[in-house]
Amino acid sequence: MSILKQHNTNVFDELFNAFPNNFGSSIPSGYPTAAVNIHETTDAFHLELNAPGRSKEDFIIQVDKGLLTISYEKKEGSEEKSYKTIRKEFTYKSFKRSFSIDEQINADGIQARYENGVLKLLLPKKEEVKNAPKQIAIN
């Protein structure tokens, strides 16, 4: 499986070649993005995006031609307030992350949930990929 971070740097190649200290530094400073953790089990890959304080309705997750794209866009609504804001430091910038997924992933089975400020995606492996190697006993 090749899950790619932005600018087409292969995350799994980086993992197997001593995960670099400067991971993510190819993203220009000031460019809004969400930090991501990627875990692998025998059945699936798990992505976790750090995105606190957001609403799950504002996320868009799409798979198109082997590209998984996760984006967030804050929908501004006009709301009546009975108070005046003196200071506003909370900001929620839009972001977009894309990951290349290959034929090992069952794209139809991808699931997502948002809890405690973390967007979690489950990318299940296809059945033929799940089969772990087994050792054959010699008689």
Secondary structure, 3 states (H helix, E strand, C coil): CCCEEHHHEEHHHHHHCCCCCCCCCCCCCCCCCCCEEEEECCCEEEEEEECCCCCHHHEEEEEECCEEEEEECCCCCCCCCCCCCCCCCCCCCCEEEEEECCCCECHHHCEEEEECCEEEEEEEECHHHHCCCCCCCCC
